[in-house]
């Protein structure tokens, strides 16, 4: 069975980056998966980002069970 995974190579940062990121996500589909750490997902900043996604008509999934960078072991 063949599977294809699209990983866009765009980083957005600086003033206005969150709003621009929402616009870029709208171009890619209707339900983005937000991958983040367990602490950030509990922050007001993440909540604000989620609100912007919903206001833009994007329902979203969240994976926040990251524990850090993987080891080479």
Order of alpha helices (4+ residues) and beta strands (2+ residues): alpha-beta-alpha-beta
